[in-house]
Amino acid sequence: MLNFYSWRWSQLLRRSAVKRVLTHIDQLFFLVIFETLIIGAYVREYPNWFYEPNFGYFIIALLIFDLIMVICTADRYYVVKDGSKKYYRIYLYNAGVYSGKERQEIVILNDHKEYQIRAEITPDYHFYRSIKRTSFLFHPINDDNWVYISGDDIISLGTRLNKYCESVYTQTDNKMVILDIRGLKALEADAFFMNGAFIPPLAAQNIYDADTEEKLNEPQDFLIAKQDKCYTVYGIYDYLAENDAPQCRILKMPYLIFKEGIQEVLLQWNEQCGYRELYRTRQSVKRNVDDTFVELTFQSGIGGTVKKFDEKTGNIKLLYQGRFHAIDFDSGAVIGDNGFEYTP
């Protein structure tokens, strides 16, 4: 919707000014209807005003104002600020409902109203609000790198790690940037894993922020960093503590299972040394991760073992060893010898 605070006279000088009136005829129609209702109510109260000689000029001036407003105001307007300090003004101009296009143009001015960026962007931008500050995230059409704007600066985050998580961006294979309401986190490790993780039921009741000891719910996504043989588990939260900006927390919990290539890894938390590897499969045959390990161990033929982790004892129990006559490669369901069946 047109925003009066987004008024910029310079838009009158752009070649697209007249075209914008044509493609935004719906906005013009809304302004005319709104003003007609107000004028109608006023004339009904003061009928003689309708017969004033300057009434016609007033209507013409009002129509001209409507045309200029459609041209000079943005379709979306945002202010990036920290506290009461305004750092950037963001103007979004779409191609209009009657243009047949979904083009979106962004114009960014700093606090001195100097141009910072003018570019075409994809429609999946996001304006984040917190109690004291705001930020903006967008993706230029012809660039793989996402751009993040906050009171600190305009920052290129890199490419998004996967399309399902809006918070994690990769700059190189061993460098990541994570959006966080408390400030961007720049991470560096030998390897990162973000292809699913499983917290056993009892462990899921004991998830804590490793820095603040705050008890947390299970996050929407996990990012696991591996440096040498040490692991760090990050929880990505879409929403925490009345902020709609994503947050990243370093998590500690008794156990976590995740996929590392074709292997599943069981991590155990230790207060002295952090996470340590408790168990690693040789060749997992299922895509989904849970507390049961189905792995191939036969070099000839199809067969292997089915093991289940008991978090109460911290032990891994062997449920089956032998041939596999059927396997569900998503869930790990197995039919084996002598009528053995495992169904998750």
RAURRA-V599751 format. One record per backbone hydrogen bond with DSSP energy under -1.0 kcal/mol. CO is the residue of the C=O (numbers start at 1). NH is the residue of the N-H. E is the energy in kcal/mol with one decimal. If there is no record, write none. Layout:
co & nh & e
CO & NH & E
CO & NH & E
//
This chain:
co & nh & e
3 & 6 & -1.7
4 & 7 & -1.5
8 & 11 & -1.5
9 & 12 & -1.9
10 & 13 & -1.2
11 & 14 & -1.2
14 & 17 & -1.8
16 & 20 & -2.3
17 & 21 & -1.2
18 & 22 & -1.4
19 & 23 & -2.5
20 & 24 & -1.5
23 & 98 & -1.2
24 & 28 & -1.8
25 & 29 & -2.6
26 & 30 & -2.0
27 & 31 & -2.1
28 & 32 & -2.3
29 & 33 & -2.4
30 & 34 & -2.5
31 & 35 & -2.5
32 & 36 & -2.3
33 & 37 & -2.1
34 & 38 & -1.7
35 & 39 & -2.8
36 & 40 & -2.8
37 & 41 & -2.0
38 & 42 & -1.9
39 & 43 & -3.0
40 & 44 & -1.9
41 & 45 & -1.1
42 & 46 & -2.4
46 & 49 & -1.6
47 & 50 & -1.4
48 & 51 & -1.1
49 & 52 & -1.2
52 & 55 & -1.5
54 & 58 & -2.1
55 & 59 & -2.0
56 & 60 & -2.2
57 & 61 & -2.6
58 & 62 & -2.2
59 & 63 & -2.1
60 & 64 & -2.2
61 & 65 & -2.4
62 & 66 & -2.1
63 & 67 & -2.1
64 & 68 & -2.4
65 & 69 & -2.6
66 & 70 & -2.1
67 & 71 & -1.5
68 & 72 & -3.0
69 & 73 & -1.7
72 & 8 & -2.2
74 & 3 & -1.0
76 & 92 & -2.7
78 & 90 & -3.1
80 & 87 & -2.7
80 & 88 & -1.7
81 & 134 & -2.3
82 & 85 & -1.5
85 & 82 & -2.3
88 & 80 & -2.6
89 & 109 & -2.6
90 & 78 & -2.5
91 & 107 & -2.5
92 & 75 & -1.8
92 & 76 & -1.6
93 & 105 & -3.0
96 & 99 & -1.5
103 & 95 & -1.5
104 & 121 & -2.8
105 & 93 & -2.7
106 & 119 & -1.9
107 & 91 & -2.9
108 & 116 & -3.1
108 & 117 & -1.2
109 & 89 & -2.9
110 & 113 & -2.4
114 & 110 & -2.1
117 & 108 & -2.7
119 & 106 & -3.3
120 & 141 & -2.3
126 & 137 & -2.7
128 & 135 & -1.9
129 & 244 & -2.0
132 & 83 & -3.6
133 & 130 & -2.2
135 & 128 & -2.4
136 & 149 & -3.1
137 & 126 & -2.5
138 & 147 & -2.9
139 & 122 & -2.4
140 & 143 & -1.2
146 & 157 & -2.6
147 & 138 & -2.3
148 & 155 & -3.3
149 & 136 & -2.3
153 & 150 & -2.2
155 & 148 & -3.2
158 & 146 & -2.8
159 & 170 & -3.1
162 & 165 & -1.3
167 & 179 & -2.5
168 & 161 & -2.5
169 & 177 & -2.9
170 & 159 & -1.8
172 & 175 & -1.0
174 & 189 & -1.7
175 & 171 & -2.0
175 & 172 & -1.3
176 & 187 & -3.0
177 & 169 & -2.7
178 & 185 & -2.4
180 & 183 & -2.3
185 & 178 & -2.7
187 & 176 & -2.5
191 & 226 & -2.8
193 & 224 & -2.5
198 & 257 & -2.6
200 & 204 & -2.3
202 & 205 & -1.1
203 & 206 & -2.0
207 & 216 & -2.8
208 & 252 & -2.3
209 & 213 & -2.5
214 & 209 & -2.6
221 & 236 & -3.0
223 & 234 & -3.1
224 & 193 & -2.2
225 & 232 & -2.3
226 & 190 & -1.3
226 & 191 & -1.5
227 & 230 & -2.4
230 & 227 & -2.6
232 & 225 & -2.8
233 & 251 & -2.9
234 & 223 & -2.3
235 & 249 & -2.3
236 & 220 & -1.5
236 & 221 & -1.5
237 & 247 & -2.8
240 & 243 & -1.2
243 & 240 & -1.1
246 & 181 & -1.0
247 & 237 & -3.1
249 & 235 & -3.4
250 & 210 & -3.5
252 & 208 & -2.4
254 & 269 & -2.2
256 & 267 & -3.5
257 & 198 & -3.1
258 & 265 & -2.9
260 & 263 & -1.6
262 & 284 & -2.7
263 & 260 & -3.5
264 & 281 & -2.3
265 & 258 & -2.0
266 & 278 & -3.0
266 & 279 & -1.4
267 & 256 & -1.8
268 & 276 & -2.4
270 & 274 & -2.6
274 & 270 & -1.8
276 & 268 & -2.6
279 & 266 & -3.1
283 & 296 & -2.2
291 & 309 & -3.0
293 & 307 & -2.6
294 & 285 & -2.3
295 & 305 & -2.1
302 & 324 & -2.5
303 & 297 & -1.7
303 & 298 & -1.7
304 & 322 & -2.3
305 & 295 & -2.0
306 & 319 & -2.9
306 & 320 & -1.6
307 & 293 & -3.2
308 & 317 & -3.0
310 & 314 & -2.2
315 & 310 & -3.0
317 & 308 & -2.5
320 & 306 & -2.3
322 & 304 & -2.7
326 & 335 & -2.0
328 & 332 & -2.8
329 & 287 & -2.2
330 & 288 & -2.5
333 & 328 & -2.4
334 & 342 & -3.0
335 & 325 & -3.2
335 & 326 & -1.2
337 & 340 & -1.9
340 & 336 & -2.9
342 & 334 & -2.0
//
